[in-house]
Structure formats: C-alpha cells, structure tokens
Amino acid sequence: MCPATHVRRTAMTAASSVRTFIIEDSPLILDRLTAALEELAPVQIMGTASDESDAIGWLAQPDHAADLIIVDIFLKSGTGVGVLRTLARLAVPGKRVVLTNYATPAMRRICLELGADRIFDKSSELEDLVAYCEDLHRSGDAAEASGNGG
C-alpha cells in the first residue's frame, strides 16, 4: 500500500488557507481539480489519495488534520461512502464534501446521512465548490473544523 500522495503547496500559508485533502482516483481529474482550487480558492492541498484505505490511513493520523476533505464516490478501491462512514466512526475532524459525477438524490441523501456537509456534482457545480471553500475560509470554520480553534 502506498501512502497518500503529497502534492503542490500554494503560496498561502497554512494559517491563511483551508487545509484540504482530496480523495480522487482519476489522475487527470485530480490534477485539474488541484490546479483549479489552488488558483481560485483559498486552499492548501495537504495531500491526496486514490483509494479508501490510503485516505483513511492518512486522515486517521492526529498530525494530519485537514479543514476540508473532498471525497469522490467511486475510487480505485473502496468507495467514498466507505470513507465517509469510517471518518464518522473515528470522529475525524474536518468538513466533508463529496464531489462526484453520481450526485443523484439517493446518493446525496446517503452522503448527508454519513456526515457529508455538502455534495457537489463534478460536471456542473465546481464553481459552487470554489464558493464553498471561500465561505469556509471567510467564516473561520476551517480552523474549527479541524479542531484547531479559531
């Protein structure tokens, strides 16, 4: 099992950005999403994972607190639903956002029941995700979400 990948750092400092961990199995989508978020939103990408096991392994470590966890539903192995379920069971801090092409009403309900704060459709709601990141940063909820108090 390979550890979660560490990706580019933004010019923002950790104190002035939303520390974000992305769980996405498509390298192309991950690269595009990372680039878009780093350019358009006040985020610092802390790391990434392409499967459930690596994501949980990274996020369950106390020194890896993320303010925002972005989860896809379909992963290389395991699922985003499994990630949400385990994060809730372990009481891992941080806002949880699902970003998927499978944002059906039933899937939205399941994700919300498992602790997702928001669900965004990859094909039509990326601007909404950026706005959510900006709101999270502006409201100061990011520091509270990761247990670092603001």
VEXNU-640195 format. One line per field, with one value per residue (C-alpha): x, y, z; residue number from 1; residue in three letters. Coordinates in nm, 4 decimals, always signed. Layout:
BEGIN
px = c(X	...)
py = c(Y	...)
pz = c(Z	...)
i = c(NUM	...)
aa = c(ALA	...)
This chain:
BEGIN
px = c(+0.0000	+0.1457	+0.0961	-0.1199	+0.0484	+0.1720	+0.1089	+0.1985	+0.1819	+0.0164	+0.1753	-0.0673	+0.0432	-0.1340	-0.2808	-0.4424	-0.5823	-0.8195	-0.6062	-0.7536	-0.7182	-0.8569	-0.9679	-0.9964	-0.8947	-0.8564	-0.5096	-0.6416	-0.9344	-0.7119	-0.4580	-0.7285	-0.9130	-0.5949	-0.4890	-0.8340	-0.8685	-0.5176	-0.5763	-0.9329	-0.9873	-0.8030	-0.6901	-0.3672	-0.3663	-0.2192	-0.2303	-0.4324	-0.5339	-0.6865	-0.8451	-1.0339	-0.7547	-0.4876	-0.7319	-0.8324	-0.4721	-0.3647	-0.6658	-0.6759	-0.3334	-0.3753	-0.0978	-0.2737	-0.5698	-0.7450	-1.0004	-1.1704	-1.1879	-1.3067	-1.4255	-1.5229	-1.7725	-1.6024	-1.2378	-0.9573	-1.0523	-1.3189	-1.5672	-1.6225	-1.9238	-1.6851	-1.4558	-1.7445	-1.8629	-1.5145	-1.4478	-1.7732	-1.6955	-1.3460	-1.4762	-1.2105	-1.2445	-1.2897	-1.5644	-1.6580	-1.7548	-1.8471	-1.7514	-1.8917	-2.0460	-2.3025	-2.4866	-2.8304	-3.0902	-3.0436	-2.6634	-2.6919	-2.9169	-2.6790	-2.3774	-2.5547	-2.6633	-2.2974	-2.1794	-2.1086	-2.1553	-2.2164	-2.2400	-2.1285	-2.1676	-1.8335	-1.9978	-2.1976	-2.1069	-1.7307	-1.7947	-2.0134	-1.7270	-1.4910	-1.7512	-1.7876	-1.4102	-1.4152	-1.7051	-1.5309	-1.2166	-1.4016	-1.6199	-1.3272	-1.4986	-1.1878	-0.9860	-1.2827	-1.3476	-1.0005	-1.0098	-0.7546	-0.9963	-1.0011)
py = c(+0.0000	+0.3322	+0.6326	+0.9231	+1.1443	+1.4856	+1.7494	+2.1106	+2.3750	+2.7068	+3.0415	+3.0849	+2.9943	+2.7205	+2.9829	+3.1757	+2.8882	+2.5963	+2.2850	+2.0366	+1.6647	+1.5245	+1.1654	+1.1134	+0.8123	+0.9828	+1.1424	+1.3774	+1.4984	+1.5253	+1.7405	+1.9674	+1.9948	+2.0696	+2.3360	+2.4979	+2.5035	+2.6353	+2.9115	+3.0076	+2.9229	+2.9900	+2.6283	+2.4485	+2.0926	+1.8831	+1.5552	+1.3186	+0.9556	+0.7466	+0.4764	+0.4303	+0.2579	+0.5208	+0.8023	+0.6605	+0.5749	+0.9351	+1.1115	+0.8956	+1.0226	+1.3042	+1.5175	+1.5143	+1.7347	+1.8726	+2.1518	+2.0173	+1.6629	+1.6324	+1.2810	+1.1167	+0.8297	+0.5849	+0.5167	+0.2891	+0.0531	+0.1039	+0.3895	+0.7429	+0.6166	+0.3878	+0.6838	+0.8909	+0.6013	+0.5464	+0.9177	+0.9412	+0.6285	+0.7567	+1.1109	+1.2531	+1.6334	+1.8452	+1.9471	+1.6688	+1.7431	+1.4890	+1.5761	+1.3208	+1.2582	+1.0426	+1.3131	+1.1516	+1.2407	+0.8989	+0.9347	+1.2870	+1.1568	+0.8705	+1.1026	+1.3562	+1.0769	+0.9686	+1.3163	+1.4942	+1.8685	+1.9255	+1.7282	+1.8792	+1.7440	+1.7425	+1.8254	+2.1284	+2.2515	+2.3207	+2.6937	+2.6125	+2.4107	+2.7072	+2.9356	+2.6863	+2.6935	+3.0738	+3.0773	+2.8236	+3.0372	+3.3635	+3.2279	+3.0844	+2.7447	+2.5836	+2.6130	+2.4943	+2.2037	+2.0591	+2.1100	+2.3934	+2.6580	+2.9993)
pz = c(+0.0000	-0.0991	+0.1273	+0.0277	-0.2251	-0.1229	-0.3891	-0.4665	-0.1968	-0.2589	-0.1894	+0.1014	+0.4493	+0.6432	+0.8760	+0.5911	+0.3853	+0.4133	+0.4607	+0.2138	+0.1487	-0.1778	-0.2381	-0.6159	-0.8256	-1.1645	-1.2023	-1.4727	-1.2631	-0.9556	-1.1424	-1.2838	-0.9544	-0.7614	-1.0099	-1.0115	-0.6345	-0.5771	-0.8319	-0.7440	-0.3769	-0.0508	-0.0099	+0.0663	-0.0671	+0.2151	+0.0273	-0.1843	-0.2019	-0.4785	-0.2642	+0.0605	+0.2525	+0.1815	+0.2556	+0.5929	+0.6767	+0.6231	+0.7727	+1.0870	+1.1964	+1.4514	+1.2991	+0.9600	+1.0486	+0.7418	+0.7471	+0.4345	+0.2985	-0.0619	-0.1464	-0.4759	-0.4560	-0.6918	-0.6042	-0.7222	-0.4384	-0.1783	-0.2032	-0.0900	+0.1050	+0.2951	+0.3601	+0.4991	+0.7145	+0.8626	+0.9176	+1.1118	+1.3176	+1.4019	+1.4646	+1.2312	+1.2351	+0.9244	+0.6861	+0.4442	+0.0871	-0.1775	-0.5354	-0.7774	-1.1166	-0.9362	-0.7413	-0.7587	-0.4957	-0.3316	-0.3234	-0.1842	+0.0958	+0.1806	+0.1913	+0.4113	+0.6482	+0.6733	+0.7695	+0.4417	+0.4811	+0.1105	-0.2148	-0.5455	-0.8979	-1.0837	-1.4135	-1.3042	-0.9556	-0.9478	-0.9111	-0.6116	-0.4589	-0.5010	-0.3403	-0.0528	+0.0038	+0.0046	+0.2520	+0.4760	+0.4773	+0.5334	+0.8150	+1.0071	+1.0166	+0.8705	+1.1918	+1.3953	+1.1554	+1.2098	+1.5837	+1.5811	+1.7132	+1.5571)
i = c(1	2	3	4	5	6	7	8	9	10	11	12	13	14	15	16	17	18	19	20	21	22	23	24	25	26	27	28	29	30	31	32	33	34	35	36	37	38	39	40	41	42	43	44	45	46	47	48	49	50	51	52	53	54	55	56	57	58	59	60	61	62	63	64	65	66	67	68	69	70	71	72	73	74	75	76	77	78	79	80	81	82	83	84	85	86	87	88	89	90	91	92	93	94	95	96	97	98	99	100	101	102	103	104	105	106	107	108	109	110	111	112	113	114	115	116	117	118	119	120	121	122	123	124	125	126	127	128	129	130	131	132	133	134	135	136	137	138	139	140	141	142	143	144	145	146	147	148	149	150)
aa = c(MET	CYS	PRO	ALA	THR	HIS	VAL	ARG	ARG	THR	ALA	MET	THR	ALA	ALA	SER	SER	VAL	ARG	THR	PHE	ILE	ILE	GLU	ASP	SER	PRO	LEU	ILE	LEU	ASP	ARG	LEU	THR	ALA	ALA	LEU	GLU	GLU	LEU	ALA	PRO	VAL	GLN	ILE	MET	GLY	THR	ALA	SER	ASP	GLU	SER	ASP	ALA	ILE	GLY	TRP	LEU	ALA	GLN	PRO	ASP	HIS	ALA	ALA	ASP	LEU	ILE	ILE	VAL	ASP	ILE	PHE	LEU	LYS	SER	GLY	THR	GLY	VAL	GLY	VAL	LEU	ARG	THR	LEU	ALA	ARG	LEU	ALA	VAL	PRO	GLY	LYS	ARG	VAL	VAL	LEU	THR	ASN	TYR	ALA	THR	PRO	ALA	MET	ARG	ARG	ILE	CYS	LEU	GLU	LEU	GLY	ALA	ASP	ARG	ILE	PHE	ASP	LYS	SER	SER	GLU	LEU	GLU	ASP	LEU	VAL	ALA	TYR	CYS	GLU	ASP	LEU	HIS	ARG	SER	GLY	ASP	ALA	ALA	GLU	ALA	SER	GLY	ASN	GLY	GLY)
